[in-house]
């Protein structure tokens, strides 16, 4: 299957990435390869010998997903105490955990470091929403610890968490 520049641009527009994994059956068009190199994106060929460890990774992901659900539930409860709209928006992120990733969508990277490493000040600690921010950062950290497949729905959750945290920190 050939991967085109247009497909890559669409993916990059949804979530910027720094690495692109390609299976041995897939090929990049010259324009697609040029797009990746122009953006400084590292091209990685998928090694099928790593599939042996997939069951171990899946078990770890199941545990992480359950812990993530609990942490998101705690964040939802805190958010509803502050604002119904905030609670609803975090609940929408929670619902993503049980949704299937669209078959043609692949996300390879989302930079969470910006929101995770933002310094904490006295003012931010006084923010009534900061308890929710802490819980969402905890959820985001859990996802960052897991090796994600490009078709894993946790990628969507990760992107939404980054957006939610950014919005809350701007308030």
Secondary structure, 3 states (H helix, E strand, C coil): CEECHHHHHHHHHHCCCCEEEECCCCEECHHHHHHHHHCCCEEEECCHHHHHHHHHHHHHHHHHHHHHHHHHHHHHHHHHHHCHHHHHHHHHHHHHCCCCCCCCCCCCCCCCHHHHCCCCCHHHHHCCCHHHHHHHHHHHHHHHCCCCCCCCCHHHHHHHHHHHHHHHHHC
